[in-house]
Structures are given as C-alpha cells and as structure tokens.
Amino acid sequence: MAGVSESSRGGFSNKIGFVLAAAGSAVGLGNIWKFPFEVADGGGGAFVAMYLAFCFLLCFPVMMAEIAIGRKTNKNAVGAFETNGHKNWSAVGKMGVLSGALILSFYNVVAGWAFGFALEMIAGNFEIGANFGQFISDWHINLAFSSVFMFLTIYIVMKGVSGGIEKASKILMPSLLFLILALMGYALTQDGAMEGVAFYLVPDFSEITFDVAFSAMGQAFFSLSLGMGALITYGSYVGKKDNIAHSTAMILLTDVGIAFIAGLMMFAFIYSQGLQGTSGGAGLIFTVLPSAFESLGPVLGRVIGAAFFILLSFAALTSTVSLLEVPVAYVVDEHEVRRSRAVWIVGGLIFLLGIPSMLGNGTVDFFNNFITYSSGKTVNFMTFIENLASDTFLPLGGFFIALYTAWVWRGDNFKKELEQGNPGFGDTILGKYSIFALKFLVPIILGAITMVTISDKFLGLDLLEITRNLINDLIKFINT
C-alpha cells in the first residue's frame, strides 16, 4: 500500500494497519468459543479440514469482492453501490449497515459479560460461574460493564481510521495473539491435553455428513463477518496501489490462524480438565470454566482465568470497533455529519437498542419471551436479533454481493480493480477461479444457507432433513 488512501476521508497508513484492522473485524468471540464447539459437534478434525477448505475456496473471493468494491468507490457500504452507478443495489448496503448495528447492539452486551468476568477472576470470585444466570439478569451490573465497553468502542472509532482503528488494532491484535499463544502453551502442558489435540487435528472422515458440511460452510462465512459491508467500508480506506489479493490472503490467514490456535487451546484445556462432552457456548465459557480455573489454585487460577476473559474482551473489542465503523461511515459519507458527532449519535442509539437484549436474560418477562416462531419455539430478544441479523442478513448480504460483483458490476471490472495493485492477476488460475466462484459457487451455497436458516429458525422446517428424505426416496425409486 502506498501511503494513506487517496480519499480525504482518511485511510490506513500502511498495509499492516489495514490487514490487522480488517482481520480484527472478523476475529471475535466466535473464534474463541463458537469455532471450537462447532468442531466438537462436527466430529473433530474432519470438520476443521472442511472449514479450512471452505474459507479458502469460497470466502476468499467474497472478501476480495468487498474490498475491491470499497476501494473502487472510496465509499461506505451504501454509497459504494450508488457511486458505482447501481443505485438500486444500495439496498444491499443498507441491509449491511442495519446488520452491523443490530449485531453490535447485542454483541456489546456479551462483551460486557466477558469484561465483567475478567474482573471477577482478578478478584478471585470463582463462584460467579455458578451464579451466571443471576449475573446476566442483574441489569445494573450489565449496564455498567456494557457502558464501559461501548465507551471504549466509541473512543477508538472517534479517533478516526488511522489514529483510532488502525492504532488500536496494532495494539489489540498482537496482544490477542500473545494471550492466546500463552494460554495454548499452558494448556498443552497439562495431563490429557494431547487427547484433545488428537481429536481436534486427526480427521475421521466417517464423521462427515451433509449436516456437518453445511455447518462448516456456515461457520466459514459467519466467522469472517462477510456480507455486512465491513470490508467494503475498510476497503474504501485502502490506497489504489495496494495488492488486494495479497492483503485478502493475509487477513484470511490471520483470522483462520487465530481460530485454529483457539481450537488447540480450548480442546487441550477442555480434555485436561475433563470437560469434554459439556455443552458449548455460554454454558461452558461462563458457567463451567470459572470452577475449572479455581481448581488450578487461588493464585494460578486467578492469573489463567483473568487472562482468558481478558482474551475474550480483546477479541470482542476488535469486532465491536468494525461493527460501529460500518454505520458511522454511512452517516459521515451520506449525511455529511462530522465523525465525532456521528460516532456519539450512532453509538448511543445502538447502545439503547441493546438494552432490550440486556433485559431479556431474566429481568423483564416481555423481552425474556419476546417472540414465538411458527415452529412453536419461544426466544428472547437477544436470540431473535441474532437469528435475524447474524444468521439471516449476513449470508443474504454475501449472496447479493457475489451476484452484484460477478453479474452487475461484472467480472471484467472486478478484474481491472484487482489488477491495479497486482498486474495480470485476473489471468491467473486464482483470478479466474475467483470470478467463477462469485458467479456460481458462492450464490448457490449462500442462497442455500439463507433458505435453510429462514426455514429452520422462523418456519420450523428442517430443509436438510426434507432434502435427505427426498434423496433417499429417489435412490430407492431408482433401485427398484
């Protein structure tokens, strides 16, 4: 990258700043606990192999497309489509801005939990895990912790692209990597750790099913936060001489690498503590691990426990910064609002939007039982927003971005943008494959993920089961 972006909006000062910031937008809580337990549900090493394949074969082209659209236009996720001459497609960008705002509204609440647990570990309050339900239902405590977290996010974004986001990423990402490597190193020295590593790394391809493959595809796209315009926004701050393909590869390797190391850390620790088979997510992170840290002793338990939840907090902060930047860039570009004012207005509104998620964990019954789907399942406000934004809007956004790049903006224009910093890339095997994937593979796969998600989450229909039954019936018919 040659200096800052050519836009007066500011830009990243160098390539490493852009890579760390963009990687930070993808690295989050999901890399630390969701990925390892998706692996556990998917049977171990075979899931890891499929996840890595999908990341490089499918996510890589979408990431390049988002960055290329942003750099071409020097605009946010909404303005990029309008500036490129396709105003009707700005609805895709608006959905991305809305997705970022909705995800940040509940993500900030969960980040507050991680921050609060870090303080509890420092204080030696290992009983907090057994009292997790009480902890998240105390809105006074959660309001304080989530307020602190949102203030940190606002402060970083308010400082601008180079002075805030880039500078923070250069501190947070190396710190995150140091903590995760330190915890992994400790976990690998414990008795029983190698059994967990073997489960994680040695593929058992008999475990691969249609469901596992589908989950691996979904995890690959969701873990990289594609489809909400974050990389379009960050791409708009990139210089014209930057090699997009090379930067995308570095971003992808950083994110996947951290997820991979997190898996090593978690499985080594889980097996060494005899926690295999325990349910994942909050059920393990916030309720089971504190007591496991207590078993390490009053001093070492505090150090390891605090380091782990500080790690979660750092991972969350790298994501909340990018989640806030997406709607802020939209307000700054399209409504010509000063960045400092835009950050406070947008950040404040998103914080208020997150209060129902905060109150929907045992405090207010209306938000506890917010909606009942046609399947008969009742969920709280936070789960509803997660189903809507993370599970539905993101893959749908990726679906439309792939279609737009390959069929509306067209592959030749995409190719020209990529070749500004990498002459001849479009004629390489990777360049040609990327255009092919955006034309056919990505839309088909993301379209399928979106349909299955909507049918499962909101309609109570298991399309995967229906498809399996149809295939089995077809096979039986052919055999007869």
NUNUTOR-378949 format. One line per 3 residues: number of its first residue (from 1); for each residue x, y, z of C-alpha. Coordinates in Angstrom, 1 decimal. Example, Ala and Ser with C-alpha at 12.3 -4.5 7.8 and 13.67 -1.06 7.14 Angstrom:
// residues 2
1) 12.3,-4.5,7.8; 13.7,-1.1,7.1
//
This chain:
// residues 480
1) 0.0,0.0,0.0; 1.4,3.4,-0.9; 0.6,5.7,1.9
4) -2.9,6.6,3.0; -6.0,6.3,1.0; -6.4,8.8,-1.7
7) -9.7,9.8,-0.2; -10.0,12.9,2.0; -11.9,10.7,4.4
10) -8.6,9.4,5.7; -7.2,6.0,5.4; -4.8,3.3,6.7
13) -1.2,4.5,7.0; 0.2,1.2,5.7; -0.6,-2.3,4.6
16) -0.1,-4.0,8.0; -2.5,-1.5,9.6; -5.2,-2.4,7.1
19) -4.6,-6.1,7.5; -4.7,-6.0,11.3; -7.8,-3.8,11.3
22) -9.7,-6.0,8.8; -8.6,-9.2,10.5; -9.8,-7.7,13.8
25) -13.2,-7.1,12.3; -13.5,-10.8,11.7; -11.8,-12.1,14.9
28) -14.3,-12.1,17.7; -15.9,-14.1,20.4; -16.9,-16.7,17.8
31) -13.2,-17.5,17.1; -12.6,-18.3,20.8; -15.6,-20.5,21.7
34) -18.0,-20.9,18.8; -15.5,-22.4,16.4; -14.1,-25.0,18.8
37) -17.6,-26.2,19.7; -18.8,-26.3,16.1; -15.7,-28.5,15.7
40) -16.9,-30.7,18.6; -20.4,-31.0,17.2; -18.9,-31.8,13.8
43) -16.8,-34.7,14.9; -13.3,-33.0,15.3; -10.6,-32.9,12.7
46) -12.8,-33.6,9.7; -14.8,-30.5,10.4; -11.6,-28.5,10.7
49) -10.4,-29.7,7.3; -13.7,-28.8,5.7; -13.9,-25.4,7.4
52) -10.4,-24.5,6.1; -11.3,-25.6,2.6; -14.5,-23.5,2.6
55) -12.6,-20.5,3.9; -10.1,-20.5,1.1; -12.3,-21.8,-1.7
58) -15.4,-19.7,-1.1; -14.7,-16.9,1.5; -11.6,-15.6,-0.2
61) -13.4,-14.5,-3.4; -16.1,-12.7,-1.4; -13.6,-10.9,0.7
64) -11.7,-9.7,-2.4; -15.0,-8.6,-3.9; -16.0,-6.5,-0.8
67) -12.6,-4.8,-0.6; -12.5,-4.1,-4.3; -15.9,-2.5,-4.3
70) -14.9,-0.3,-1.4; -11.6,0.8,-2.9; -13.1,1.4,-6.3
73) -15.6,3.9,-4.9; -14.0,5.2,-1.7; -17.4,5.0,-0.2
76) -19.2,3.2,2.6; -21.4,0.1,2.2; -24.3,2.1,0.9
79) -22.6,4.8,-1.1; -20.4,2.3,-2.8; -23.2,0.9,-4.9
82) -24.6,4.3,-5.8; -21.1,5.7,-6.8; -20.6,2.6,-8.9
85) -23.7,3.5,-10.9; -26.1,1.0,-9.4; -28.3,3.0,-7.0
88) -30.9,0.2,-6.7; -28.3,-2.1,-5.2; -27.7,0.3,-2.3
91) -30.4,-1.6,-0.5; -27.8,-4.4,-0.1; -25.5,-1.9,1.6
94) -28.4,-0.6,3.8; -29.1,-4.2,4.9; -25.4,-4.5,5.8
97) -25.5,-1.2,7.8; -28.6,-2.5,9.7; -26.9,-5.8,10.3
100) -23.9,-4.2,11.8; -26.0,-2.1,14.1; -28.2,-5.0,15.2
103) -25.2,-7.3,15.8; -23.4,-4.6,17.8; -26.4,-4.0,20.0
106) -26.3,-7.5,21.5; -22.6,-8.2,20.9; -21.8,-5.3,23.2
109) -23.9,-6.9,26.0; -22.0,-10.2,25.7; -18.7,-8.3,25.5
112) -19.7,-6.7,28.8; -20.2,-10.2,30.3; -16.6,-11.1,29.3
115) -15.2,-7.9,30.7; -17.2,-8.4,33.9; -15.9,-12.0,34.3
118) -12.3,-10.8,33.8; -12.7,-8.5,36.8; -14.4,-11.3,38.8
121) -11.4,-13.6,38.0; -9.0,-11.0,39.2; -10.9,-10.7,42.4
124) -10.9,-14.5,42.8; -14.7,-14.8,42.7; -14.8,-18.3,41.0
127) -18.3,-18.8,42.2; -19.5,-16.4,39.6; -19.8,-19.3,37.1
130) -22.5,-21.0,39.3; -24.3,-17.7,39.5; -24.2,-16.9,35.8
133) -27.9,-16.7,35.5; -28.1,-14.2,38.4; -25.2,-12.2,36.9
136) -26.8,-11.7,33.5; -30.2,-10.9,35.0; -28.7,-8.0,37.1
139) -29.2,-5.2,34.7; -27.4,-2.7,37.0; -24.1,-4.6,36.7
142) -24.6,-5.4,33.0; -25.4,-1.7,32.2; -22.2,-0.7,33.8
145) -20.0,-3.2,32.0; -21.6,-2.8,28.6; -21.4,1.0,29.1
148) -17.7,0.8,29.6; -17.3,-1.4,26.6; -19.3,0.8,24.3
151) -17.4,3.9,25.5; -14.1,2.1,24.6; -15.5,1.3,21.2
154) -16.8,4.8,20.6; -13.5,6.3,21.7; -11.4,4.2,19.3
157) -13.8,4.9,16.3; -14.0,8.6,17.1; -10.2,8.9,16.7
160) -10.6,8.0,13.0; -9.2,5.4,10.7; -5.5,5.8,11.2
163) -5.4,7.4,14.6; -8.1,5.2,16.1; -9.0,2.0,14.4
166) -5.5,1.2,13.0; -3.7,2.3,16.1; -5.9,0.2,18.4
169) -5.7,-2.8,16.0; -1.9,-2.7,16.2; -2.1,-3.0,19.9
172) -5.1,-5.3,20.3; -4.3,-7.9,17.7; -0.7,-8.6,18.8
175) -1.9,-8.7,22.4; -4.7,-11.0,21.5; -2.2,-13.3,19.7
178) 0.2,-13.2,22.7; -2.6,-14.1,25.2; -3.9,-17.0,23.1
181) -0.5,-18.4,22.5; 0.4,-18.2,26.2; -2.8,-19.9,27.2
184) -2.4,-22.5,24.5; 1.2,-23.2,25.7; 0.0,-23.6,29.2
187) -2.9,-25.9,28.2; -0.7,-28.1,26.1; 1.5,-28.9,29.2
190) -1.5,-30.4,31.1; -2.2,-34.1,31.5; -4.7,-35.3,29.0
193) -4.2,-32.3,26.6; -2.8,-34.4,23.8; -6.0,-36.4,23.7
196) -7.9,-33.2,22.9; -5.3,-32.2,20.3; -5.7,-35.6,18.6
199) -9.5,-35.2,18.5; -9.0,-31.7,17.0; -6.3,-32.5,14.4
202) -6.8,-36.1,13.3; -9.7,-36.2,10.8; -12.2,-39.0,11.0
205) -13.9,-38.7,7.6; -16.6,-41.1,8.6; -18.0,-38.2,10.7
208) -18.7,-36.2,7.6; -22.4,-35.8,6.8; -24.4,-33.4,4.9
211) -25.2,-31.6,8.1; -21.6,-31.3,9.1; -20.6,-30.0,5.7
214) -23.4,-27.4,5.8; -22.3,-26.3,9.3; -18.7,-25.9,8.2
217) -19.8,-23.8,5.3; -21.9,-21.6,7.5; -19.2,-21.2,10.1
220) -16.7,-20.2,7.5; -18.8,-17.3,6.2; -20.1,-16.3,9.6
223) -16.7,-16.3,11.4; -15.4,-13.9,8.7; -18.3,-11.5,9.1
226) -18.9,-11.4,5.4; -22.0,-9.8,3.9; -22.5,-6.7,6.2
229) -20.2,-4.3,4.3; -17.4,-4.1,6.9; -14.8,-5.0,4.3
232) -16.4,-2.6,1.8; -16.0,0.1,4.4; -12.5,-0.8,5.3
235) -11.6,-1.2,1.6; -12.7,2.4,1.0; -9.7,3.5,3.1
238) -7.2,1.5,1.0; -4.7,3.0,-1.4; -5.1,2.4,-5.1
241) -1.7,0.6,-5.3; -2.4,-2.0,-2.7; -2.4,-5.6,-3.8
244) -5.9,-6.6,-2.8; -5.4,-10.4,-3.4; -2.3,-10.4,-1.1
247) -4.0,-8.3,1.6; -7.1,-10.6,1.5; -4.9,-13.7,1.9
250) -3.1,-12.1,4.9; -6.5,-11.2,6.5; -7.9,-14.6,5.9
253) -4.8,-16.4,7.2; -4.8,-14.2,10.4; -8.4,-14.9,11.2
256) -8.3,-18.6,10.4; -5.0,-18.9,12.2; -6.4,-17.4,15.4
259) -9.5,-19.6,15.2; -7.2,-22.6,14.6; -5.0,-21.7,17.6
262) -8.1,-21.1,19.7; -9.2,-24.6,18.9; -5.9,-26.0,20.1
265) -6.1,-24.0,23.3; -9.7,-24.9,24.0; -9.5,-28.7,23.3
268) -6.2,-29.1,25.2; -7.7,-27.2,28.2; -11.1,-29.0,28.0
271) -9.7,-32.5,27.8; -7.1,-31.8,30.5; -9.9,-30.6,32.8
274) -12.2,-33.5,32.0; -14.8,-31.2,30.4; -15.3,-33.0,27.1
277) -19.0,-33.5,26.4; -20.0,-30.4,28.2; -22.3,-28.1,26.2
280) -20.6,-25.3,24.4; -21.1,-21.6,24.2; -22.1,-19.6,27.3
283) -22.8,-23.0,29.0; -19.1,-23.7,29.1; -17.4,-20.4,28.9
286) -19.3,-18.6,31.6; -20.6,-21.4,33.8; -18.1,-24.2,33.8
289) -14.7,-22.6,33.2; -14.6,-20.5,36.3; -14.8,-23.5,38.5
292) -12.1,-25.2,36.4; -9.9,-22.2,36.9; -10.5,-22.4,40.7
295) -9.1,-26.0,40.6; -5.7,-24.5,39.5; -5.3,-22.8,42.9
298) -6.0,-19.3,44.2; -3.1,-17.6,42.5; -2.7,-19.5,39.3
301) -6.4,-19.8,38.9; -6.8,-16.0,39.0; -4.0,-15.5,36.5
304) -5.2,-18.0,34.0; -8.9,-17.1,34.5; -8.3,-13.4,34.2
307) -6.0,-13.9,31.1; -8.7,-16.0,29.4; -11.5,-13.5,29.9
310) -9.3,-10.6,29.0; -8.6,-12.5,25.8; -12.3,-12.7,25.2
313) -12.6,-9.0,25.9; -9.9,-8.1,23.4; -11.4,-10.4,20.8
316) -14.8,-8.7,21.3; -13.3,-5.2,21.1; -11.6,-5.8,17.7
319) -15.1,-6.7,16.4; -17.2,-4.0,18.1; -14.9,-1.4,16.5
322) -15.6,-2.6,13.0; -19.3,-3.1,13.7; -19.6,0.5,14.8
325) -17.5,1.8,11.9; -19.9,0.4,9.3; -22.9,2.6,10.3
328) -20.7,5.5,11.3; -19.0,5.6,7.8; -22.5,5.6,6.3
331) -23.6,8.6,8.4; -20.4,10.5,7.7; -20.4,9.9,3.9
334) -24.1,10.1,3.1; -25.3,12.6,5.6; -22.1,14.7,5.9
337) -22.1,14.6,9.7; -18.8,15.2,11.5; -17.1,12.0,12.5
340) -17.1,12.8,16.3; -20.7,13.7,16.3; -21.7,10.7,14.1
343) -19.9,8.3,16.4; -21.6,9.5,19.5; -25.0,9.6,17.9
346) -24.8,6.2,16.2; -23.0,4.6,19.2; -25.6,6.0,21.6
349) -28.6,4.7,19.6; -27.1,1.3,19.2; -26.4,1.1,22.9
352) -30.1,1.9,23.6; -31.1,-0.7,21.1; -29.1,-3.2,23.1
355) -30.9,-2.6,26.3; -33.8,-5.0,25.4; -31.2,-7.7,24.8
358) -29.7,-6.9,28.2; -33.2,-7.1,29.9; -34.1,-10.2,28.0
361) -31.9,-12.5,30.1; -34.1,-12.9,33.2; -35.0,-9.3,34.0
364) -38.1,-8.3,32.0; -40.6,-11.1,31.0; -41.6,-9.3,27.8
367) -38.1,-9.4,26.5; -37.4,-12.9,28.0; -40.2,-14.4,25.9
370) -40.1,-11.9,23.1; -41.4,-13.9,20.1; -42.8,-17.3,19.4
373) -41.8,-18.7,15.9; -44.3,-20.7,13.8; -42.3,-23.7,14.9
376) -43.6,-23.1,18.4; -40.1,-22.1,19.8; -40.1,-19.0,22.0
379) -36.9,-17.0,22.1; -35.7,-13.9,24.0; -35.0,-10.5,22.3
382) -31.2,-11.2,22.0; -31.7,-14.5,20.3; -34.3,-13.0,17.9
385) -31.8,-10.3,16.9; -29.1,-12.8,16.5; -31.3,-15.1,14.3
388) -32.3,-12.1,12.2; -29.0,-10.3,11.8; -26.2,-12.8,12.1
391) -27.9,-15.9,10.8; -30.1,-14.4,8.1; -28.9,-11.0,6.9
394) -25.2,-11.9,6.7; -25.5,-14.8,4.3; -28.1,-13.0,2.4
397) -25.8,-10.0,2.1; -22.9,-12.2,0.9; -25.3,-13.8,-1.7
400) -26.2,-10.4,-3.1; -22.6,-9.1,-3.0; -21.4,-12.1,-5.1
403) -24.2,-11.6,-7.6; -23.5,-7.9,-7.8; -19.8,-8.3,-8.4
406) -20.0,-11.0,-11.0; -23.2,-10.2,-12.9; -23.9,-6.4,-12.4
409) -20.6,-4.7,-11.9; -19.3,-7.6,-14.0; -16.2,-9.8,-13.8
412) -14.1,-7.6,-16.2; -14.5,-4.5,-14.0; -13.7,-6.6,-10.9
415) -10.7,-7.9,-12.6; -9.4,-4.4,-13.5; -9.8,-3.2,-9.9
418) -7.8,-6.2,-8.6; -5.1,-5.7,-11.2; -4.4,-2.1,-10.1
421) -2.1,-3.3,-7.4; -1.4,-6.7,-9.0; -1.0,-6.6,-12.8
424) -2.0,-9.8,-14.6; -3.8,-11.3,-11.5; -7.1,-11.7,-13.4
427) -5.5,-14.1,-15.9; -4.0,-16.3,-13.2; -5.7,-19.5,-12.1
430) -6.7,-17.9,-8.8; -8.1,-14.8,-10.5; -10.2,-16.8,-13.0
433) -11.3,-19.1,-10.2; -12.4,-16.2,-8.0; -14.7,-14.8,-10.8
436) -16.1,-18.3,-11.4; -16.8,-18.8,-7.7; -18.6,-15.4,-7.4
439) -20.7,-16.2,-10.5; -21.8,-19.7,-9.5; -20.5,-21.4,-6.3
442) -21.0,-18.6,-3.8; -24.5,-17.6,-4.8; -25.7,-21.3,-4.8
445) -24.1,-22.1,-1.4; -25.1,-18.8,0.4; -28.6,-19.0,-1.2
448) -29.0,-22.5,0.3; -27.7,-21.4,3.7; -30.1,-18.5,3.8
451) -33.1,-20.6,2.8; -32.3,-23.3,5.3; -31.7,-20.8,8.1
454) -35.0,-19.0,7.4; -36.9,-22.3,7.2; -35.3,-23.6,10.4
457) -35.2,-20.5,12.6; -38.5,-18.9,11.7; -40.7,-21.5,10.0
460) -39.8,-24.7,11.9; -39.0,-26.6,8.7; -35.9,-28.7,8.5
463) -34.9,-28.4,4.8; -31.9,-30.5,5.3; -34.0,-33.4,6.6
466) -36.5,-32.9,3.9; -33.7,-32.9,1.3; -32.2,-36.1,2.7
469) -35.5,-37.8,2.7; -36.1,-36.8,-1.0; -32.7,-38.1,-2.0
472) -33.2,-41.4,-0.2; -36.7,-41.8,-1.8; -35.1,-41.1,-5.2
475) -32.4,-43.6,-4.6; -34.9,-46.2,-3.6; -37.0,-45.5,-6.7
478) -34.0,-45.9,-9.0; -33.0,-49.1,-7.3; -36.5,-50.6,-7.8
//
